[in-house]
C-alpha cells in the first residue's frame, strides 16, 4: 500500500510539473507576465525548462516579441545562451524577427553574439540575411565577428549580398 501511495504521489508531481511547463511556454508566447511570475514563485527552475523542440521560455518570448517577459526572465537569470534543438538562441530568433529592443536586452545581458547554431550561423548572419540594420550595427558594436562562416562557407556579408541588403553590405564593409 505504501508503494502504491508513493507511485501515486510521484505521478501527481510529474503531471503537475508537466502542466506548469506547458503553461509557461504558452504564457511566454502570449506575453502573460502575471502567469509567468506565479509559476516562477512556485518553481523558480521553470524559467529554464525546455519543450520538445528545445525552446525555453526566453527563446519563445524573444521570438514572439514579448519584451516585458524577456526582461523579467533575464532579471530572474534565465539562461540567455540556451539553444534549441537546432542550436538557435533567443538572440538568433530576434535577429530573424527584427525586434531591436529585445536584441539589445539580450546583448546587454551578455548573450554570446558569436555563438553558432548547428549550421554555424550566428546572430549577425541572421540580422544580415533578414536586413535588420539596427541589430547588425549593435551586434558589431558588441564584438560580433563578421568573418564567421556558416556551414556553406558564407559570411554575414555574403548573406547580405545574396539578399540585396545594401545598407548592411555598406555597414559590414566599413566595419573592422
N, CA and C of each residue as an Amber inpcrd file, in Angstrom:
protein
   528
   0.8320000  -1.1930000   0.0000000   0.0000000   0.0000000   0.0000000
   0.8800000   1.2620000   0.0000000   1.9650000   1.2130000   0.7690000
   2.8660000   2.3490000   0.8580000   3.4980000   2.6420000  -0.5060000
   3.8660000   1.5870000  -1.2520000   4.4610000   1.7560000  -2.5850000
   3.4690000   2.3570000  -3.5710000   2.2300000   1.9610000  -3.4730000
   1.1930000   2.4970000  -4.3520000   0.9990000   3.9770000  -4.0820000
   0.9880000   4.3480000  -2.8120000   0.8380000   5.7470000  -2.4400000
   2.0160000   6.5720000  -2.9600000   3.2220000   6.0500000  -2.8350000
   4.4060000   6.7500000  -3.3490000   4.3450000   6.9130000  -4.8670000
   3.9220000   5.8600000  -5.5540000   3.7840000   5.9440000  -7.0130000
   2.7230000   6.9710000  -7.4100000   1.6320000   7.0070000  -6.6890000
   0.5750000   7.9680000  -6.9730000   1.0820000   9.3940000  -6.7610000
   1.7970000   9.6280000  -5.6850000   2.3590000  10.9560000  -5.4310000
   3.3660000  11.3560000  -6.5100000   4.2050000  10.4400000  -6.9260000
   5.1720000  10.7000000  -7.9860000   4.4510000  11.0340000  -9.2880000
   3.3970000  10.2950000  -9.6040000   2.6180000  10.5480000 -10.8100000
   1.9900000  11.9370000 -10.7630000   1.3880000  12.3050000  -9.6430000
   0.7600000  13.6180000  -9.4970000   1.7850000  14.7380000  -9.6100000
   2.9620000  14.5480000  -9.0070000   4.0200000  15.5430000  -9.0850000
   4.4750000  15.7200000 -10.5330000   4.6460000  14.6260000 -11.2500000
   5.0780000  14.6710000 -12.6480000   4.0370000  15.3680000 -13.5130000
   2.7780000  15.0520000 -13.3130000   1.7080000  15.6810000 -14.0920000
   1.6450000  17.1810000 -13.8190000   1.7860000  17.5740000 -12.5690000
   1.7670000  18.9890000 -12.2040000   2.9490000  19.7200000 -12.8350000
   4.1320000  19.1320000 -12.7790000   5.3160000  19.7510000 -13.3510000
   5.1690000  19.9020000 -14.8660000   4.6600000  18.8690000 -15.5420000
   4.4650000  18.9450000 -16.9900000   3.4260000  20.0000000 -17.3490000
   2.3640000  20.1030000 -16.5670000   1.3380000  21.1090000 -16.8160000
   1.9050000  22.5030000 -16.6270000   2.6970000  22.7060000 -15.5560000
   3.3170000  24.0080000 -15.3320000   4.2550000  24.3620000 -16.4810000
   5.0190000  23.3890000 -16.9440000   5.9560000  23.6460000 -18.0360000
   5.2000000  24.0750000 -19.2850000   4.1460000  23.3530000 -19.6510000
   3.3750000  23.7270000 -20.8360000   2.7790000  25.1130000 -20.6560000
   2.3230000  25.4070000 -19.4580000   1.7260000  26.7050000 -19.1810000
   2.7430000  27.8250000 -19.3560000   3.9670000  27.6330000 -18.9010000
   4.9580000  28.7040000 -19.0420000   5.3310000  28.9290000 -20.5040000
   5.2960000  27.8930000 -21.3120000   5.5800000  28.0710000 -22.7370000
   4.4800000  28.9030000 -23.3970000   3.2310000  28.5780000 -23.1020000
   2.1070000  29.3510000 -23.6440000   2.1600000  30.7940000 -23.1470000
   2.4100000  30.9660000 -21.8540000   2.4700000  32.3130000 -21.2840000
   3.6120000  33.1260000 -21.8910000   4.7220000  32.4790000 -22.1910000
   5.8600000  33.1740000 -22.8070000   5.5290000  33.6240000 -24.2220000
   4.8660000  32.7740000 -24.9770000   4.4540000  33.1240000 -26.3490000
   3.4700000  34.2920000 -26.3440000   2.5500000  34.2500000 -25.3950000
   1.4350000  35.2070000 -25.3610000   1.7510000  36.4790000 -24.5720000
   2.8710000  36.4920000 -23.8610000   3.2210000  37.6700000 -23.0750000
   2.4650000  37.7870000 -21.7680000   2.0460000  36.6620000 -21.1970000
   1.2850000  36.6660000 -19.9540000   2.2600000  36.6880000 -18.7650000
   2.7310000  37.8810000 -18.4520000   3.7360000  38.0510000 -17.4080000
   3.2130000  37.6500000 -16.0280000   1.9780000  37.9550000 -15.7240000
   1.4150000  37.5980000 -14.4110000   1.4540000  36.0880000 -14.1950000
   1.1210000  35.3330000 -15.2160000   1.1410000  33.8770000 -15.0990000
   2.5750000  33.3710000 -14.9260000   3.5150000  33.9680000 -15.6460000
   4.9170000  33.5600000 -15.5250000   5.4390000  33.8580000 -14.1240000
   5.0840000  35.0140000 -13.5900000   5.5120000  35.3710000 -12.2330000
   4.9690000  34.3700000 -11.2160000   3.7130000  33.9710000 -11.3620000
   3.1060000  32.9910000 -10.4560000   3.8050000  31.6490000 -10.5560000
   4.0540000  31.2160000 -11.7840000   4.7330000  29.9270000 -11.9800000
   6.1530000  29.9630000 -11.4200000   6.8200000  31.0910000 -11.5820000
   8.1870000  31.2260000 -11.0630000   8.1940000  31.1250000  -9.5310000
   7.1990000  31.7020000  -8.8930000   7.1230000  31.6510000  -7.4270000
   6.9360000  30.2240000  -6.9160000   6.2600000  29.3930000  -7.6840000
   6.0530000  28.0060000  -7.2550000   7.2270000  27.1040000  -7.6220000
   7.9950000  27.4970000  -8.6560000   9.1330000  26.6810000  -9.0990000
  10.0910000  27.5650000  -9.8960000  11.1070000  28.1020000  -9.2240000
  11.9830000  29.0510000  -9.9050000  12.8680000  28.4120000 -10.9740000
  12.9310000  27.0960000 -11.0330000  13.6900000  26.4220000 -12.0980000
  12.9260000  26.3520000 -13.4160000  11.6550000  26.7050000 -13.3760000
  10.8170000  26.5650000 -14.5590000  11.2500000  27.4790000 -15.6960000
  11.9600000  28.5670000 -15.3900000  12.3360000  29.5160000 -16.4420000
  13.3690000  28.9570000 -17.4150000  14.0240000  27.8730000 -17.0610000
  14.9840000  27.2440000 -17.9750000  14.5100000  25.8800000 -18.4760000
  13.2250000  25.6000000 -18.2950000  12.6340000  24.3650000 -18.8000000
  12.6290000  24.4070000 -20.3250000  12.7570000  23.2470000 -20.9570000
  12.6830000  23.1900000 -22.4210000  11.5020000  22.3410000 -22.8620000
  10.9370000  22.7050000 -24.0070000   9.8600000  21.9010000 -24.5680000
  10.4420000  20.8500000 -25.5120000   9.6050000  20.1750000 -26.2480000
  10.0530000  19.0720000 -27.1060000  10.9550000  19.5220000 -28.2470000
  10.9630000  20.8080000 -28.5590000  11.8390000  21.3420000 -29.6100000
  13.0730000  22.0290000 -29.0250000  13.1860000  21.9710000 -27.7050000
  14.3160000  22.5920000 -27.0360000  14.1130000  24.0690000 -26.7450000
  12.9170000  24.5950000 -27.0170000  12.6470000  26.0060000 -26.7600000
  12.5170000  26.2530000 -25.2600000  13.1250000  27.3190000 -24.7910000
  12.9590000  27.7760000 -23.4160000  11.9250000  28.8980000 -23.4120000
  11.4230000  29.2620000 -22.2380000  10.5240000  30.4170000 -22.1900000
  11.1760000  31.6790000 -22.7680000  12.4700000  31.8740000 -22.5470000
  13.1490000  33.0570000 -23.0790000  13.1860000  33.0400000 -24.6040000
  13.5090000  31.9050000 -25.1890000  13.5270000  31.8010000 -26.6540000
  12.1380000  32.1220000 -27.2090000  11.0990000  31.5680000 -26.6070000
   9.7390000  31.7920000 -27.0910000   9.3010000  33.2460000 -26.9180000
   9.6170000  33.8330000 -25.7790000   9.2360000  35.2300000 -25.5440000
   9.9660000  36.1620000 -26.5100000  11.2390000  35.9130000 -26.7350000
  12.0130000  36.7550000 -27.6540000  11.4750000  36.6340000 -29.0710000
  11.2700000  35.4240000 -29.5280000  10.8010000  35.1800000 -30.8940000
   9.4110000  35.7610000 -31.1280000   8.5800000  35.7530000 -30.0880000
   7.2050000  36.2340000 -30.2040000   7.0320000  37.6860000 -29.7650000
   8.1400000  38.4240000 -29.7300000   8.1040000  39.8720000 -29.4580000
   7.4070000  40.2300000 -28.1470000   7.8660000  39.6320000 -27.0660000
   7.3060000  39.8830000 -25.7360000   8.3820000  40.5160000 -24.8430000
   8.6640000  41.8190000 -25.0400000   9.7740000  42.4420000 -24.3100000
   9.6390000  42.4250000 -22.7840000   8.4210000  42.5620000 -22.2630000
   8.2480000  42.5600000 -20.8090000   8.5980000  41.1890000 -20.2310000
   8.2110000  40.1480000 -20.9240000   8.5230000  38.7890000 -20.4690000
  10.0240000  38.5420000 -20.5800000  10.6250000  38.9650000 -21.6740000
  12.0770000  38.8110000 -21.8340000  12.8000000  39.5120000 -20.6900000
  12.4130000  40.7390000 -20.3790000  13.0620000  41.4980000 -19.2950000
  12.9260000  40.7600000 -17.9630000  11.7350000  40.2390000 -17.6770000
  11.5120000  39.5050000 -16.4310000  12.3800000  38.2500000 -16.3680000
  12.3770000  37.4700000 -17.4390000  13.1510000  36.2240000 -17.4480000
  14.6460000  36.5060000 -17.3000000  15.1230000  37.5520000 -17.9290000
  16.5390000  37.9080000 -17.7870000  16.8560000  38.3480000 -16.3560000
  15.9360000  39.1060000 -15.7650000  16.1110000  39.5380000 -14.3710000
  16.1800000  38.3390000 -13.4210000  15.4360000  37.2890000 -13.7630000
  15.4140000  36.0830000 -12.9340000  16.5070000  35.0860000 -13.3230000
  17.4250000  35.5340000 -14.1880000  18.6220000  34.7560000 -14.5690000
  18.3250000  33.5640000 -15.4710000  17.3930000  33.7440000 -16.3980000
  17.1890000  32.7110000 -17.4200000  18.4780000  32.5810000 -18.2220000
  18.7480000  31.3980000 -18.7170000  19.9590000  31.1480000 -19.4980000
  19.8480000  31.8650000 -20.8390000  20.5760000  32.9640000 -20.9840000
  20.4910000  33.8050000 -22.1730000  21.0400000  33.1040000 -23.4150000
  21.9100000  32.1290000 -23.2450000  22.5140000  31.4250000 -24.3770000
  21.9590000  30.0130000 -24.5860000  20.8200000  29.7060000 -23.9780000
  20.2170000  28.3840000 -24.1900000  19.9460000  28.1920000 -25.6740000
  20.1800000  26.9710000 -26.1500000  19.9780000  26.6630000 -27.5600000
  18.8770000  25.6200000 -27.7170000  18.0640000  25.8090000 -28.7560000
  17.0340000  24.8190000 -29.0640000  17.6650000  23.6260000 -29.7760000
  16.8650000  22.7200000 -30.2720000  17.4030000  21.5090000 -30.8830000
  18.1440000  21.7560000 -32.1970000  18.0140000  22.9640000 -32.7560000
  18.7780000  23.3460000 -33.9510000  19.9860000  24.2030000 -33.5910000
  20.1380000  24.4720000 -32.3060000  21.2480000  25.2900000 -31.8590000
  20.9510000  26.7780000 -31.8600000  19.7060000  27.1530000 -32.1550000
  19.3400000  28.5660000 -32.1910000  19.0760000  29.0940000 -30.7850000
  19.4210000  30.3540000 -30.5830000  19.2440000  31.0320000 -29.3010000
  18.1350000  32.0770000 -29.4050000  17.7920000  32.6610000 -28.2800000
  16.8280000  33.7610000 -28.2760000  17.3370000  34.9050000 -29.1450000
  18.6310000  35.2040000 -29.0660000  19.2000000  36.2900000 -29.8720000
  19.0680000  35.9970000 -31.3630000  19.3010000  34.7760000 -31.7610000
  19.1490000  34.4200000 -33.1790000  17.7030000  34.5980000 -33.6320000
  16.7590000  34.2010000 -32.7910000  15.3540000  34.3770000 -33.1270000
  14.9770000  35.8280000 -33.3190000  15.5110000  36.6840000 -32.4650000
  15.2420000  38.1170000 -32.5660000  15.8980000  38.7020000 -33.8200000
  17.0690000  38.2020000 -34.1620000  17.7460000  38.6880000 -35.3700000
  16.9920000  38.2690000 -36.6270000  16.2680000  37.1940000 -36.5600000
  15.3990000  36.7620000 -37.6530000  14.1580000  37.6530000 -37.7070000
  13.5390000  37.8780000 -36.5480000  12.2850000  38.6300000 -36.4850000
  12.4820000  40.1480000 -36.5660000  13.5660000  40.6750000 -35.9600000
  13.8790000  42.0910000 -36.1040000  13.4910000  43.0180000 -34.9680000
  13.3140000  42.5120000 -33.7630000  12.9640000  43.3890000 -32.6460000
  14.2470000  43.9070000 -31.9820000  14.5910000  45.1760000 -32.2690000
  15.8240000  45.7510000 -31.7440000  15.8150000  45.8320000 -30.2150000
  14.6940000  46.2430000 -29.6390000  14.6040000  46.3820000 -28.1800000
  14.9840000  45.0800000 -27.4770000  14.4530000  43.9730000 -27.9610000
  14.7480000  42.6830000 -27.3400000  16.1850000  42.2670000 -27.6220000
  16.6670000  42.5040000 -28.8390000  18.0600000  42.1400000 -29.1380000
  19.0070000  42.9020000 -28.2180000  18.7320000  44.1630000 -27.9700000
  19.5710000  44.9710000 -27.0810000  19.5410000  44.4150000 -25.6570000
  18.3600000  44.0420000 -25.1870000  18.2580000  43.4560000 -23.8450000
  19.1140000  42.1920000 -23.7340000  19.0200000  41.3380000 -24.7290000
  19.7690000  40.0770000 -24.7030000  21.2780000  40.3360000 -24.7360000
  21.7060000  41.2060000 -25.6310000  23.1350000  41.5180000 -25.7390000
  23.6330000  42.1910000 -24.4630000  22.8590000  43.1200000 -23.9310000
  23.2430000  43.8050000 -22.6960000  23.2910000  42.8600000 -21.4950000
  22.6120000  41.7270000 -21.6170000  22.6400000  40.7010000 -20.5680000
  23.6190000  39.5830000 -20.9090000  24.6030000  39.9240000 -21.7210000
  25.7580000  39.0480000 -22.0110000  25.4550000  37.8540000 -22.9040000
  24.4760000  37.9910000 -23.8070000  24.2860000  36.9320000 -24.7950000
  25.5590000  36.8340000 -25.6270000  25.9650000  35.6350000 -25.9280000
  27.1620000  35.4070000 -26.7400000  26.8250000  35.7290000 -28.1920000
  27.3290000  36.8570000 -28.6910000  26.9800000  37.3070000 -30.0300000
  27.6060000  36.4480000 -31.1250000  28.5840000  35.6370000 -30.7720000
  29.2640000  34.7930000 -31.7640000  28.9400000  33.3050000 -31.6290000
  27.9920000  32.9740000 -30.7700000  27.6070000  31.5750000 -30.5970000
  26.9460000  31.0750000 -31.8760000  27.4740000  30.0060000 -32.4780000
  26.8610000  29.4950000 -33.7090000  25.7740000  28.4670000 -33.4190000
  24.8240000  28.3600000 -34.3520000  23.8710000  27.2550000 -34.2650000
  24.5080000  26.0390000 -34.9260000  23.7320000  24.9930000 -35.1470000
  24.3130000  23.7550000 -35.6630000  24.6380000  23.8040000 -37.1550000
  24.2740000  24.9140000 -37.8090000  24.7020000  25.1750000 -39.1900000
  25.8020000  26.2270000 -39.2220000  26.3290000  26.5210000 -38.0510000
  27.3950000  27.5020000 -37.8500000  26.9630000  28.9330000 -38.1680000
  25.6580000  29.1750000 -38.2480000  25.1570000  30.5330000 -38.4470000
  25.1360000  31.2530000 -37.1020000  25.3990000  32.5520000 -37.1510000
  25.4150000  33.3810000 -35.9420000  24.2840000  34.4080000 -35.9990000
  24.1320000  35.1360000 -34.9140000  23.1270000  36.2010000 -34.8660000
  23.3910000  37.2410000 -35.9570000  24.6520000  37.5760000 -36.1980000
  24.9850000  38.5640000 -37.2320000  24.6000000  38.0420000 -38.6220000
  24.7890000  36.7830000 -38.8610000  24.3760000  36.2120000 -40.1470000
  22.8620000  36.3420000 -40.3200000  22.1020000  36.0740000 -39.2600000
  20.6430000  36.2220000 -39.3470000  20.2490000  37.6820000 -39.5600000
  20.8120000  38.5970000 -38.7960000  20.4740000  40.0150000 -38.9500000
  20.8290000  40.5070000 -40.3440000  21.9470000  40.0390000 -40.8820000
  22.3750000  40.4430000 -42.2240000  21.4830000  39.8520000 -43.3020000
  21.0800000  38.6210000 -43.1270000  20.2160000  37.9420000 -44.1040000
  18.8430000  38.6020000 -44.1720000  18.2950000  38.9530000 -43.0120000
  16.9320000  39.4680000 -42.9610000  16.8540000  40.9890000 -42.9270000
  17.9930000  41.6740000 -43.1100000  18.0040000  43.1150000 -43.3090000
  17.7410000  43.9670000 -42.0870000  18.1560000  43.5300000 -40.9220000
  17.9220000  44.3040000 -39.7010000  19.1780000  45.1060000 -39.3490000
  19.2830000  46.2740000 -39.9780000  20.4660000  47.1220000 -39.8600000
  20.7570000  47.5380000 -38.4230000  19.7290000  47.9450000 -37.6870000
  19.9490000  48.3930000 -36.3070000  20.5200000  47.2690000 -35.4470000
  20.0250000  46.0660000 -35.6340000  20.5200000  44.9310000 -34.8600000
  21.9350000  44.5720000 -35.3000000  22.1840000  44.5460000 -36.6050000
  23.5280000  44.2410000 -37.1060000  24.5400000  45.2540000 -36.5760000
  24.1630000  46.5150000 -36.5510000  25.0490000  47.5640000 -36.0340000
  25.3720000  47.3140000 -34.5660000  24.3530000  47.0090000 -33.7690000
  24.5690000  46.7780000 -32.3380000  25.3850000  45.5180000 -32.0960000
  25.1650000  44.5010000 -32.8920000  25.9750000  43.2840000 -32.7730000
  27.4520000  43.6030000 -33.0280000  27.7260000  44.3490000 -34.0760000
  29.1160000  44.7080000 -34.3890000  29.7290000  45.5740000 -33.2900000
  28.9300000  46.4700000 -32.7290000  29.4130000  47.3040000 -31.6170000
  29.7320000  46.4640000 -30.3780000  29.1870000  45.2620000 -30.3460000
  29.3960000  44.3620000 -29.2000000  30.2050000  43.1310000 -29.5940000
  31.1310000  43.3540000 -30.4990000  32.1610000  42.3700000 -30.8680000
  31.6820000  41.1680000 -31.6560000  30.6060000  41.3060000 -32.4200000
  30.2210000  40.2200000 -33.3180000  31.3000000  40.0810000 -34.3850000
  31.6500000  38.8510000 -34.6820000  32.7000000  38.5580000 -35.6610000
  32.0770000  38.4100000 -37.0430000  32.3400000  39.3770000 -37.9150000
  31.7480000  39.3620000 -39.2540000  32.4010000  38.3360000 -40.1730000
  33.4880000  37.7300000 -39.7370000  34.2130000  36.7760000 -40.5680000
  33.8140000  35.3170000 -40.3550000  32.9400000  35.0610000 -39.3970000
  32.4870000  33.6850000 -39.1710000  31.7060000  33.2170000 -40.3930000
  31.9970000  31.9930000 -40.8260000  31.3100000  31.4080000 -41.9760000
  30.3500000  30.3250000 -41.5050000  29.1840000  30.2850000 -42.1460000
  28.2340000  29.2210000 -41.8330000  28.6880000  27.9200000 -42.4800000
  27.8940000  26.8790000 -42.3530000  28.2960000  25.5620000 -42.8580000
  28.4120000  25.5160000 -44.3850000  27.8880000  26.5170000 -45.0560000
  28.0280000  26.6020000 -46.5180000  29.2010000  27.4980000 -46.9340000
  29.9040000  28.0280000 -45.9450000  31.0570000  28.8770000 -46.2290000
  30.7240000  30.3370000 -46.4570000  29.5120000  30.7610000 -46.0760000
  29.0870000  32.1460000 -46.2960000  29.1870000  32.9770000 -45.0220000
  29.7350000  34.1700000 -45.1510000  29.8100000  35.1220000 -44.0490000
  28.5340000  35.9650000 -44.0070000  28.4310000  36.8190000 -43.0020000
  27.3030000  37.7440000 -42.9110000  27.2630000  38.6470000 -44.1470000
  28.4260000  39.1040000 -44.6070000  28.4800000  39.9420000 -45.8040000
  27.9260000  39.2120000 -47.0210000  28.3060000  37.9800000 -47.2060000
  27.8150000  37.1980000 -48.3470000  26.2940000  37.0440000 -48.2740000
  25.7660000  36.7980000 -47.0820000  24.3100000  36.6810000 -46.9290000
  23.6220000  38.0030000 -47.2570000  24.1940000  39.1090000 -46.7910000
  23.6210000  40.4250000 -47.0950000  23.6450000  40.6750000 -48.6050000
  24.7310000  40.2890000 -49.2540000  24.8340000  40.4580000 -50.7100000
  23.8050000  39.5930000 -51.4340000  23.6420000  38.3590000 -51.0020000
  22.6730000  37.4640000 -51.6500000  21.2460000  37.9970000 -51.5370000
  20.9590000  38.7190000 -50.4410000  19.6090000  39.2520000 -50.2220000
  19.4550000  40.6900000 -50.7190000  20.5540000  41.2940000 -51.1600000
  20.4900000  42.6750000 -51.6470000  20.2800000  43.7000000 -50.5510000
  20.7520000  43.4110000 -49.3570000  20.6090000  44.3330000 -48.2200000
  21.7570000  45.3390000 -48.2350000  21.5850000  46.3860000 -49.0650000
  22.6800000  47.3100000 -49.3570000  23.1940000  48.0670000 -48.1320000
  22.3120000  48.4640000 -47.2260000  22.7650000  49.1680000 -46.0310000
  23.6450000  48.2860000 -45.1630000  23.3080000  47.0340000 -45.0640000
  24.1130000  46.0970000 -44.2580000  25.4110000  45.7820000 -44.9840000
  25.3830000  45.6880000 -46.2880000  26.6200000  45.4770000 -47.0580000
  27.5790000  46.6150000 -46.7680000  27.0920000  47.8510000 -46.8270000
  27.9190000  49.0250000 -46.5360000  28.4550000  48.9730000 -45.1140000
  27.5970000  48.6330000 -44.1670000  27.9950000  48.5300000 -42.7570000
  29.1020000  47.4960000 -42.5730000  28.9130000  46.3200000 -43.1270000
  29.8910000  45.2300000 -42.9410000  31.2170000  45.5480000 -43.6230000
  31.1670000  46.1780000 -44.7720000  32.4060000  46.5360000 -45.4700000
  33.1670000  47.6240000 -44.7170000  32.4430000  48.4960000 -44.0290000
  33.0700000  49.6020000 -43.3070000  33.5780000  49.1920000 -41.9160000
  33.0530000  48.1100000 -41.3780000  33.4450000  47.7100000 -40.0140000
  34.7910000  47.0020000 -40.0300000  35.4700000  47.1120000 -38.9090000
  36.7990000  46.4900000 -38.7920000  36.7070000  45.0050000 -38.6410000
